[in-house]
Amino acid sequence: MRLGTLSFGMAGACPVMAIKDKSMTDEQLLQFARAAAAKAYAPYSGFRVGCAIESVDGEVVTGANMENACYRLGICAEQSALTAAQHAFGLDKVARIVVVGGGDATVCTPCGGCRQAILEAAQLSGREVEILCGSGYGSATERHSIDRLIPFGFGPANLGGQS
């Protein structure tokens, strides 16, 4: 696989990797997510989470969690990466999402708020978004669909405007 050049979106904060070959493997996406987790700012919990999002055109963006002393002001890795995805190629082009986190063999899945944000992207795209969840050290993975993680979810399709 040939990778494109690394560029930066969002004022240099979120790396965007242009991919020439759309057949990125799960392991390659997991590596992007693990690299993002290594850059997380998690001084309070020590629980680093990274997320990689691949577009239908093969572009990849990443994000990491960022904690704050005022805990409710922290940002999840998925929200960070979804923001980068919107800026790089649009939420309607999200194809796959990879989430990894923690420091053991426990698989890290998106929290409820992130599931809602992923559902939004899935409904905007009109496709089932695949979510690959992994442990921080790479010893375990699970594959999910957003419909499985948030059954009966409420999103743009329910508002009659977009789906």
Secondary structure, 3 states (H helix, E strand, C coil): CCEEEEEEECCCCEEEEEECCCCCCHHHHHHHHHHHHHCCECCCCCCCEEEEEEECCCCEEEEECECCCCHHHCECHHHHHHHHHHHHCCHHHEEEEEEEECCCCCCCCCCHHHHHHHHHHHHHHCCCCEEEEEECCCCCEEEEEHHHHCCCCCCHHHHCCCC
